[in-house]
Amino acid sequence: MGCDSPIDAYRRKLEERAGELWDAARLEALTVYLGPVEKITAKGPKTYEYYFASWKMGDKVVNKYIGSPRKMTREAATAKARKLKAEALGL
C-alpha cells in the first residue's frame, strides 16, 4: 500500500523530532571545568589553570584540554567542548 495514514505520517514526524532532541541532549551532557596544571620551571614549580571538558562515551570518561582562561571565556570553552564532542560522536 503506497498511501500512509495521517497517523503514520505524524508518528514518523515525531520519531524524527525525538532523534534530533536526543542528539542535542547528548551534546549538552558534558562538564567544563578549570583544572590546575603544575609546570616545573627553572625558578620552581608554577601552577596554571586551564579549561578542560569531560563526558562519557560508553563506559569510559573522555577528558579533553579546551584552552586557557586568559584567551577564552567560559561560554567559548563550552562551545568548543560541544564542537569536540560532536566530532567525537560523529554528529
C-alpha positions as CSV (number, residue, x, y, z in Angstrom):
1,M,0.0,0.0,0.0
2,G,1.5,3.3,-1.1
3,C,-0.7,5.5,0.9
4,D,0.2,6.3,4.6
5,S,-2.4,7.3,7.0
6,P,-2.1,10.7,8.7
7,I,-1.3,8.9,12.0
8,D,1.7,7.1,10.4
9,A,3.0,10.4,8.9
10,Y,2.6,12.1,12.3
11,R,4.4,9.2,14.1
12,R,7.3,9.4,11.7
13,K,7.5,13.2,12.2
14,L,7.6,12.7,16.0
15,E,10.2,10.0,15.8
16,E,12.4,12.3,13.6
17,R,12.0,15.1,16.1
18,A,12.8,12.8,19.0
19,G,16.1,11.8,17.3
20,E,17.0,15.4,16.9
21,L,16.3,16.1,20.5
22,W,18.3,13.1,21.6
23,D,21.4,14.3,19.6
24,A,21.0,17.8,21.2
25,A,20.8,16.3,24.7
26,R,23.9,14.2,24.1
27,L,25.9,17.3,23.2
28,E,24.6,19.1,26.4
29,A,25.8,16.2,28.7
30,L,29.3,17.4,29.3
31,T,31.2,19.2,32.1
32,V,33.6,22.2,31.5
33,Y,35.8,23.0,34.4
34,L,39.1,24.8,35.3
35,G,41.8,22.3,36.2
36,P,45.1,23.2,37.8
37,V,48.3,22.1,35.9
38,E,51.6,22.3,37.6
39,K,54.7,23.0,35.5
40,I,58.3,22.8,36.7
41,T,60.3,25.8,35.7
42,A,63.8,26.9,36.4
43,K,62.5,29.1,39.2
44,G,60.5,26.3,40.7
45,P,57.0,24.8,40.3
46,K,54.3,27.1,38.9
47,T,50.6,26.3,38.8
48,Y,48.4,27.3,35.9
49,E,44.7,26.8,35.3
50,Y,43.2,25.6,32.0
51,Y,39.8,24.7,30.8
52,F,39.1,21.0,30.4
53,A,35.9,19.2,29.4
54,S,34.8,15.7,30.3
55,W,32.0,13.5,29.1
56,K,31.1,9.8,29.0
57,M,31.3,7.7,25.8
58,G,30.0,4.2,26.7
59,D,31.7,3.1,29.9
60,K,34.7,5.5,29.6
61,V,35.1,9.1,30.6
62,V,36.8,11.3,28.0
63,N,38.8,14.3,29.2
64,K,39.9,17.0,26.7
65,Y,42.0,20.1,27.0
66,I,40.0,23.1,25.9
67,G,42.2,26.2,26.4
68,S,43.5,28.9,28.6
69,P,41.0,31.1,30.5
70,R,43.2,34.1,29.5
71,K,42.3,33.5,25.9
72,M,38.6,32.5,26.2
73,T,35.5,32.9,28.3
74,R,33.7,30.0,29.9
75,E,31.0,30.3,27.3
76,A,33.5,30.0,24.5
77,A,35.1,27.0,26.2
78,T,31.7,25.3,26.5
79,A,31.0,25.9,22.8
80,K,34.4,24.5,21.8
81,A,33.8,21.5,24.1
82,R,30.4,20.8,22.4
83,K,32.1,21.0,19.0
84,L,34.8,18.5,20.1
85,K,32.1,16.2,21.5
86,A,30.1,16.4,18.3
87,E,33.2,15.4,16.3
88,A,33.9,12.5,18.7
89,L,30.3,11.2,18.4
90,G,30.2,11.7,14.7
91,L,27.3,14.1,14.7
